[in-house]
């Protein structure tokens, strides 16, 4: 039952002072090509890629190089605050406002829109157009036989109804969401820096061992198959010191059917972090699987360049695409093995040994023939402790980031539907002014 605060509209109940309006009433299309640019050489602007999760980013960052044609005269110029969408995959969220650059170039196939002054705030619309309400509308209008190329026409896009608050409230909502988004981005930067530190630390520790940097020149090194290592370390074949478990179990039979299952898809690349897991019973697995325990490292043999290994810390089953690994005779700690599997030193070996046909993978024989440097037990423990400290920092930041993302999504839903009044939020009341 509606109260005096809300009114019924074609898109559901919204606050009395909001309106349900078509997108054509808040946007005007801008079609400005490089060849029309008179303020300078627009071809020198960066070519941008439109991504679902990260918005408009440098094409060179997404693909590691610029892939646009040399002649960009037909590319569209987009300015900060203008919105771009991909009509073919807009239904999965490929619609964003340019936030991080003053100008950029985008594909001629992408419509570029500008919010009408005095009517709509572009940053409010940026978030509004990726709400479940908007995504559902794109899916209703999207046409095409091929799922990945279901286009939405400009006419249909303009007909989509959205809830529109008064302009001052739009700006407050955009401010609140932007504040949370900046916190998420700050957390992402800390995670990226910690992972880069970990990668650099791997190279250093597997070369010099756990010694202070100012003492590295005092370490006597020797040349080995994996590069230079301290003279006192052994370098042995993987299979001579690590047991690759064999003997598959039937995941339909107890007790295996109630055990948690790990596959390559459950491990975050290059971190060892486990993602959502399910029991074999829930997944209705019928193919053979390997049993692992808390004393094992689980490593994916598929696409070794992705560096997927994990320390599960429990007993479960893993897919046949993975190997449970256990050190023999207690000569290596599982923490040391785990971090070595994530290192560039091991990954280069795995790639050089992997199969050259079909899906890249490394089989038992190939894995056994790689080599691993073996320091003394004390050095292994020190090395593992260095990595574990960074692992804990990354995990803490990941949890913080997840909490912030949950907060963002909750605010997005409640603010964009008017279920929460933005003026009542502490983040707004605590700010004497909003810099929009």
Secondary structure, 3 states (H helix, E strand, C coil): CCCCCEECCCCCCEECCCEEEEHHHCEEECCCEHHHCCCCCHHHCCEEEEECCCEEEEHHHHHCCCCCCCCCCCCEEEECCCEEECCCCHHHCCEEECCCCCEEEECCCCEEEEECCCCCCHHHHHHHCCCHHHHHHHHHHCECCCHHHCECCHHHHHHCEEEECCHHHHHHHHHHHHHHHHHHHHHHHHHHHHHHHHHHHHHHHHHHCCCCHHHHHHCCEEEECCEEEECCCEEEEHHHCEEECCCEEECCCCCHHHCEEECHHHECCCCCCECCCEEHHHHCCCCEEEEECCCCEEEECECHHHCCEECCCCCEEECCCEEEEEECCCCCCHHHHHHHHCCHHHHHHHHHHCCCCCCCECCHHHHHHCEEEECCHHHHHHHHHHHHHHHHHHHHHHHHHHHHHHHHHHHHHHHHCCCCCHHHCHHHHCCCCCCC
